[in-house]
Amino acid sequence: MFTVSSQQSDPLSKRRDGRADTSNVRWRREVPEAIRALGALTDADYADIVTATVDETPTDPGQVVHATLDSLPRWLPLFIASVQRVFLGLRLQLRPSPDHLLGWKIADRDENWIRIEAASWFLTGHVVMHVDKGQVSCASFIRYDRRLAAFVWPPVSLIHRQVALALVRRGIRGL
């Protein structure tokens, strides 16, 4: 099992300013089956998950998403979407919309999870934000629709991991 995490002391400790300690954020390749099923890409060629332990479970995954987006500089979400459009060819909706999140289409949701989707001519991506029992998780699923994706996604995934870790850290810090 591959795991990337920050240094860890007490995983549920509070920082001096009273906000959540983000040292307990972890990246793994193995996505639990319950969350994998929400991804709706049963034939995904790549999957990973970033999980954080939190003191209080958010009541809505949208709360974590909004905490993350509200904590970012205004230019950063547009920059991330632009990079995804240029390097991955994702067809994203760049105008703000209640049906889209960071340009990705909100495909499905329930009380404790939300799934967004985007596709290009050579790959399809699904991202699931899940909150449950003191944990916040963000799982990513990529399906290679054309052979080119097998060459493009692996190096991009290195950046994806770091961005996902940073976004989840920011999100739980803002709770």
N, C-alpha and C positions, 0 to 999 in steps of 0.2 A: 504494500500500500504506500502510495506517495502522499506525503503531507507537508504542507508549507504553513508555518505559523510564526507569529511574533514570539518574543521571549515571554514566558508565562510566570506569573507569581501566583496570586490568588485569582482564579478565573472570574469570580463574582465581585471583586473589589471595586470600590468607587474611587475615582480620581479625586484630587483635592478640590476641584471645582464642582464635585457632586455628580458629574456625568459618568456614564458607564466606562469601565476599563475596556479598551479594545484589544488587549493583548491576547484574548482568547479566540480570535478569528482564525479559522483554519480552512485550508484548501485541500480537497481530496479528489481523486479520480472516481472512486466508488460512490455512486449515488444510490441512496436507499430506494428499494423497489417502490415504496409508497409515493415518493416524490418523482421517481422515473415515470410512473404511470401518468402523472399529471403533465409531464412534458409532451405527451402525445406523439413523440417521434420514436416509435418502437424500433425502428431500424437506424437509430443514430450511430454514426461512425465515431463520434467523440462525445463524451459527457464528463462534466465535472461539477463540483459543488463547493461553495464557500459557506461555512456555518459559523455562527457566533452564538455564544451563550450570553443571555441577558437576564438581569434581575427580574424584570417584569415583562411578561410576554405581551407584545403589542396586540391590540384587539383586531387589527386589520393590516394585511400586508401593504396596503396602500399607505398606511401611516409610516412605514419604514421607507417606502419609495419616496414619499414627499419629504420626509426628514432628510433623506440623502440629497434629493434635488435642491431643497431649500438651503443646504449647507454648501453647495457648489458655487463657484464664481459663475456669473451669468453666461459667460462665453464658453464654459467648459462643455455643457451638454451639446451645444451646437458643434463644437470642435469634435467631440466623440462621434456624433452622427455623421459628420462630414468625412471623417476617417473611415468609418464603416462603409459609407457609400463609395469612396474612392478605392480602398484596398479590397473590399469584399463585394462591391457592386450591389449592396443591399438596397432594395427599393423601399425607402423610408419616407414617411410623411413629415416634412420639416415644419409645417405650420402647426401651432398648438391645437390640440383637439382632445375632447373627452374620450375618444375611441383609440387614442395613441399615447404611447409613453416613450419618450426619447426617440420618437419617430417610428417605433415598432407598434404594430397593431395589437391591441388588447384582444386576445382571442377567446379567453375564458377566465372565469374567476369564481371563487366561492368565498366563504367567510374567512378562511385562513390561508388562501393562496390566490395568486394571480399569474396567468401565463401570457407572455407577449411573444409575437412571432414576426419574423422578417425573412425574406428570401432574395436571392440573386439568381442569375442564370446558371450558376454552378454549385450553389449550396443553399441549404435551408437552416435557419436557426430558431430555436425556441428557448426562452428563459422563463424559469418558474421561481417566483418569490414565495416562500412558505414560512409561516410563523406557527409555532406550536410548542407548548410546555417549556418555556424558558429558552427557546432557540429561534433564531432567525436564519433562514437558509436561502441561498440564491444558486439555483442549479442551471447550467447551460447545456444545451444539446445541439449538436451540429450533424447534419446529414450531408454527405457528399453526393450531390446530384450529377456531377460530371467529374471525370478523372482529375481535372485541374485542382479541384478542392483538396485532394490528398497532398498536393504540393504547397498550396497557398496557406491552408489553415494551420498546420503544425508550427511554423514560425510565428504566425499571428497569435496563436494560442498562448505563447510565452508572454506577450503583452497583455492579452485578455486576462490571464490569471492575476497579474499585478493590478490591473484596473478593477477587476472584480473584488479583490481583497480590499483595495482602497475604498471603493464605493460602499461595501458592507461596513467597514470600520466607520466611515463618515455617517452612515445611516444610523448605526446603533449609538454613536456619540450624540446624535441629535435627538434621540428619544428622551 
